[in-house]
Amino acid sequence: MFPTCVRQLLTRSLHTAASSPTEALNLLRSQPDHYIIANIVGRKYLLAPRDVLTVPRLRDVQVGDVLKLSDISEVGSREYTLRGDPYLPAEQIGANATVIEHTKGSFERIFKKKRRKGYAKTKTHKQTYTRLRVGEFSLPTGVVGL
């Protein structure tokens, strides 16, 4: 009735529910590309391997430091997703980010004025940022305690 390629697409697009987190990790491991949603400095970011991320300045890190991303709320691929409640356990997925540089943003001007008083004030500043390069993700095989 359907050609073979259409039948394969239809069966692949059906929803597959894993019965356990270990089975879900095995399904994710079989996929080529992965993404994570990680909480960094109070904000959630959608990250893929080798992404460059700009976050507000992290004062306690140096260039070249490797940060372990521990607050991961979701890991997924094109076809499968594993979500935490609210976060996945740290031993379930490994993700690192390397500090590339500390930089400043564009020049911002703040102009204050009061009408009819002759008061006008201009302040300028540059916001500081830290740039991170996301490393490869690891989905360990022998995970206990899920």
Buried (B, 14 or more C-beta within 10 A) or exposed (E): EEEEEEEEEEEEEEEEEBEEBBEBBBBBEEEEEBBBBBBBEEEEBEBEBEBEBEBBEBEEBEEEEEBEBBBBBBBBBEEBBBEBEEBBEEEBBBBBBBBBEBEEEEEEEEEEEEEEEEEEEEEEEEEEBBBBBBBEBEBEEEBEEE
